[in-house]
């Protein structure tokens, strides 16, 4: 049974900013219905569920099938050919890798789907197609290409995922992050490429640090305890700098064990044990609790 669309029992309908939950009157006490209902109410606490007859539920479900992808929750069964969609997404990643792009943008409006790639800091359009294809590819990324994710694709709200490293490594990429958010007339999804360069992590000098900065960083990394905080916008080099710092630490402390806690894993650090945060990423409190447990 689908998590948010239990056939002939529970139906969630979303049309833009309007949401509705319908429950079939004879099925409302089922444990799986109650469990899924509670998850929906956690996401949409202002909705009052409506108890309806079986015929009313089926009629509403048929109406929902006739809606456009922007107005529906999409489940894996809704995708016509996942394999072909996966190949299409992977082909964009392969193109991005060959072009040296840092991220891929899927821009979906009511009239067009654009694929843009950030190359040397500038976004360039590399493909255009129908909006339906854009929604299908985004749904594929969430439902069948991510290793830790939600079980449904929600185009009406923000969603994040980590694409499977096993898939990404087939095309020479360590991994990728996926994130989308709704726009006024569609959706924007951004996929950040994580290069497979664990055996050639750049040095501080290659990253542009001056000699005095490198000296201070090395002093800090030799301390037995402490905290180093890096801040900056997306793509500014925070993760790469931390990986370089880990490389220096491991080279200077070959008898030590380095354990990382990451959300998500940003790139391979040879010699380190890298662990991700595992929780419901749509639940802010769950994320906070997972971090607290991981570092305690």
C-alpha positions as CSV (number, residue, x, y, z in Angstrom):
1,X,0.0,0.0,0.0
2,X,1.2,3.5,-0.7
3,X,2.1,5.4,2.3
4,X,-0.2,8.4,1.7
5,X,-2.7,6.8,-0.6
6,X,-4.0,3.5,0.9
7,X,-6.4,2.2,-1.8
8,X,-10.0,2.4,-0.8
9,X,-9.1,3.7,2.7
10,X,-7.2,6.9,2.9
11,X,-6.5,9.6,0.3
12,X,-4.5,12.8,0.5
13,X,-5.2,15.4,-2.2
14,X,-3.1,18.6,-2.7
15,X,-4.0,21.3,-5.2
16,X,-1.6,24.2,-4.8
17,X,-2.1,25.6,-1.3
18,X,-5.3,23.6,-0.7
19,X,-5.0,20.2,1.0
20,X,-7.6,17.6,1.8
21,X,-7.6,14.3,3.7
22,X,-10.4,11.8,3.0
23,X,-11.0,8.6,5.1
24,X,-13.3,5.8,4.1
25,X,-15.8,5.4,6.9
26,X,-15.5,1.6,7.3
27,X,-11.7,1.7,7.2
28,X,-10.9,4.6,9.6
29,X,-10.0,2.4,12.6
30,X,-7.4,0.3,10.7
31,X,-3.9,0.7,12.4
32,X,-2.1,1.4,9.1
33,X,-4.7,4.0,8.2
34,X,-4.3,5.7,11.6
35,X,-0.5,5.6,11.3
36,X,-0.5,7.2,7.9
37,X,-3.1,9.7,9.0
38,X,-1.0,10.8,11.9
39,X,2.0,11.3,9.6
40,X,-0.1,13.5,7.3
41,X,-1.4,15.5,10.3
42,X,2.1,16.1,11.5
43,X,2.9,17.6,8.1
44,X,-0.4,19.5,7.8
45,X,-1.7,20.1,11.3
46,X,-4.4,22.6,10.1
47,X,-6.3,20.0,8.0
48,X,-9.4,18.4,9.4
49,X,-9.8,14.9,7.9
50,X,-13.2,14.2,6.2
51,X,-14.9,10.8,6.6
52,X,-16.5,9.7,3.3
53,X,-18.1,6.7,1.7
54,X,-16.2,4.3,-0.5
55,X,-17.7,5.7,-3.7
56,X,-16.9,9.3,-2.7
57,X,-13.3,8.3,-1.9
58,X,-12.9,6.5,-5.3
59,X,-14.5,9.4,-7.2
60,X,-12.1,11.9,-5.5
61,X,-9.2,9.6,-6.2
62,X,-10.1,9.5,-9.9
63,X,-10.4,13.3,-10.0
64,X,-6.9,13.5,-8.5
65,X,-5.4,11.2,-11.2
66,X,-6.6,13.7,-13.8
67,X,-4.6,16.6,-12.1
68,X,-1.2,17.8,-13.3
69,X,2.0,16.6,-11.5
70,X,2.4,19.9,-9.7
71,X,-0.9,19.3,-7.9
72,X,-0.3,15.7,-6.8
73,X,1.9,13.6,-4.5
74,X,3.8,11.2,-6.7
75,X,4.6,7.7,-5.7
76,X,7.0,5.2,-7.3
77,X,4.2,3.4,-9.0
78,X,3.2,6.6,-10.8
79,X,6.4,6.7,-12.8
80,X,6.0,5.1,-16.2
81,X,9.6,3.9,-16.7
82,X,11.9,4.4,-13.8
83,X,14.9,2.9,-15.6
84,X,14.7,5.3,-18.5
85,X,14.2,8.2,-16.1
86,X,17.2,7.2,-14.1
87,X,19.3,7.0,-17.3
88,X,18.1,10.5,-18.2
89,X,19.1,11.9,-14.8
90,X,22.4,10.1,-14.9
91,X,23.1,11.5,-18.4
92,X,22.7,15.0,-17.0
93,X,25.2,14.2,-14.3
94,X,27.6,12.7,-16.7
95,X,27.3,15.9,-18.9
96,X,27.9,18.0,-15.8
97,X,31.0,16.1,-14.9
98,X,32.5,16.4,-18.3
99,X,31.7,20.1,-18.4
100,X,33.2,20.7,-14.9
101,X,29.9,21.9,-13.5
102,X,29.4,22.1,-9.8
103,X,25.6,21.7,-9.8
104,X,22.6,21.0,-11.9
105,X,19.4,23.1,-11.8
106,X,16.0,21.8,-12.9
107,X,13.7,24.8,-13.5
108,X,10.1,23.8,-14.1
109,X,7.4,26.3,-14.9
110,X,3.9,25.9,-16.3
111,X,5.2,26.1,-19.9
112,X,8.7,24.7,-20.0
113,X,11.4,22.6,-18.2
114,X,14.9,23.9,-18.3
115,X,18.1,22.2,-17.3
116,X,20.9,24.6,-16.3
117,X,24.4,23.8,-15.1
118,X,26.8,26.0,-13.1
119,X,30.1,26.1,-14.9
120,X,32.9,28.3,-13.5
121,X,30.3,30.0,-11.4
122,X,27.9,30.9,-14.2
123,X,24.6,29.1,-15.0
124,X,24.2,27.9,-18.6
125,X,21.1,26.3,-20.1
126,X,22.0,22.9,-21.6
127,X,18.5,21.4,-22.4
128,X,14.8,22.3,-22.5
129,X,11.7,20.0,-22.6
130,X,8.1,19.7,-21.4
131,X,7.3,20.4,-17.7
132,X,5.9,16.9,-17.2
133,X,9.4,15.4,-17.9
134,X,10.9,17.7,-15.3
135,X,8.5,16.5,-12.6
136,X,9.1,12.9,-13.6
137,X,12.8,13.3,-13.3
138,X,12.6,15.0,-9.9
139,X,10.3,12.3,-8.7
140,X,12.7,9.7,-10.0
141,X,15.6,11.3,-8.1
142,X,13.6,11.3,-4.8
143,X,11.9,7.9,-5.1
144,X,14.4,5.6,-6.8
145,X,17.8,7.2,-6.9
146,X,18.2,8.4,-3.3
147,X,19.5,6.1,-0.5
148,X,17.9,7.8,2.5
149,X,14.7,9.7,1.6
150,X,11.0,10.0,2.0
151,X,8.7,7.5,0.3
152,X,6.8,10.1,-1.7
153,X,7.6,13.0,-3.9
154,X,6.1,16.3,-2.7
155,X,6.3,19.0,-5.3
156,X,4.3,21.4,-3.1
157,X,7.0,21.7,-0.3
158,X,10.7,21.5,0.2
159,X,12.4,18.1,0.0
160,X,16.1,17.1,0.3
161,X,17.8,13.8,-0.4
162,X,21.2,12.2,-1.0
163,X,21.5,10.4,-4.3
164,X,22.9,6.9,-4.1
165,X,26.8,6.9,-4.2
166,X,26.6,3.5,-6.0
167,X,24.7,5.1,-8.9
168,X,26.9,8.2,-8.9
169,X,30.1,6.3,-9.0
170,X,29.1,4.6,-12.2
171,X,29.7,7.9,-13.9
172,X,32.8,9.0,-11.9
173,X,31.1,11.1,-9.2
174,X,31.4,10.3,-5.4
175,X,27.8,11.4,-4.7
176,X,25.3,14.2,-5.1
177,X,22.9,16.2,-3.0
178,X,19.3,16.9,-4.1
179,X,17.1,19.7,-2.9
180,X,13.9,21.2,-4.3
181,X,11.4,23.9,-3.4
182,X,8.2,25.1,-5.1
183,X,8.0,28.3,-7.0
184,X,5.1,30.5,-8.0
185,X,4.4,28.5,-11.1
186,X,6.4,25.3,-10.7
187,X,9.5,23.9,-9.0
188,X,13.2,24.4,-8.8
189,X,15.5,21.5,-8.0
190,X,19.2,21.8,-7.4
191,X,21.6,18.8,-7.5
192,X,25.1,19.4,-6.1
193,X,27.9,17.2,-7.5
194,X,30.4,15.7,-5.1
195,X,33.5,14.8,-7.1
196,X,35.2,11.4,-6.6
197,X,38.6,12.8,-5.6
198,X,39.3,11.1,-2.3
199,X,42.8,10.2,-3.4
200,X,43.7,13.7,-4.5
201,X,42.3,16.1,-1.9
202,X,43.6,19.6,-2.6
203,X,46.2,21.0,-0.2
204,X,45.6,24.3,1.8
205,X,47.9,26.0,-0.7
206,X,46.0,24.7,-3.7
207,X,42.8,26.1,-2.0
208,X,44.3,29.6,-2.0
209,X,45.3,29.9,1.7
210,X,48.3,32.2,2.3
211,X,51.4,30.8,4.2
212,X,50.4,32.5,7.5
213,X,46.9,31.0,7.3
214,X,48.3,27.6,6.6
215,X,50.6,27.9,9.6
216,X,47.7,28.8,11.9
217,X,45.6,26.0,10.6
218,X,48.3,23.5,11.2
219,X,48.7,24.8,14.8
220,X,45.0,24.4,15.4
221,X,45.0,20.8,13.9
222,X,47.7,19.8,16.3
223,X,45.7,20.7,19.4
224,X,44.3,17.7,21.3
225,X,40.8,19.3,21.6
226,X,38.8,22.3,20.3
227,X,36.4,23.4,17.6
228,X,36.9,24.8,14.1
229,X,33.9,26.6,12.6
230,X,33.7,27.3,8.8
231,X,30.9,29.5,7.4
232,X,30.1,30.7,3.9
233,X,27.6,30.4,1.1
234,X,27.0,27.2,-1.0
235,X,29.9,26.4,-3.2
236,X,32.4,28.5,-1.2
237,X,34.6,25.6,-0.3
238,X,33.7,24.7,3.3
239,X,33.5,21.0,2.8
240,X,36.6,20.8,0.6
241,X,38.5,22.8,3.3
242,X,37.4,20.4,6.0
243,X,38.4,17.4,3.9
244,X,41.8,19.0,3.4
245,X,42.1,19.5,7.2
246,X,41.2,15.9,7.8
247,X,43.9,14.8,5.4
248,X,46.5,16.9,7.2
249,X,45.3,15.5,10.6
250,X,45.5,11.9,9.4
251,X,48.9,12.4,7.9
252,X,50.2,13.8,11.2
253,X,48.4,11.3,13.4
254,X,48.6,7.9,11.7
255,X,47.9,6.1,14.9
256,X,44.6,7.9,15.5
257,X,41.1,7.0,14.4
258,X,39.1,9.8,12.7
259,X,35.3,9.5,12.8
260,X,33.2,12.0,10.8
261,X,29.5,12.8,11.2
262,X,28.1,14.4,8.1
263,X,24.8,15.5,6.7
264,X,25.1,14.3,4.0
265,X,28.5,12.7,3.2
266,X,30.3,15.3,1.2
267,X,33.2,13.4,-0.3
268,X,35.6,10.6,0.4
269,X,38.3,11.0,3.1
270,X,40.7,8.1,2.8
271,X,41.6,6.7,6.2
272,X,38.5,8.1,8.0
273,X,35.3,6.4,9.0
274,X,32.6,8.6,7.6
275,X,29.0,8.3,8.9
276,X,25.8,10.1,7.8
277,X,23.0,11.4,9.9
278,X,20.0,9.1,9.5
279,X,16.6,10.4,10.3
280,X,13.5,12.0,8.7
281,X,15.1,15.0,7.1
282,X,11.6,16.7,6.8
283,X,11.4,16.7,10.6
284,X,13.5,19.5,12.0
285,X,13.3,18.1,15.5
286,X,14.3,14.7,14.4
287,X,17.4,16.2,12.6
288,X,18.4,18.1,15.8
289,X,18.0,14.9,17.9
290,X,20.0,12.9,15.4
291,X,22.9,15.4,15.5
292,X,22.7,15.5,19.3
293,X,22.9,11.7,19.6
294,X,25.7,11.5,17.1
295,X,28.1,13.9,18.8
296,X,27.3,13.0,22.4
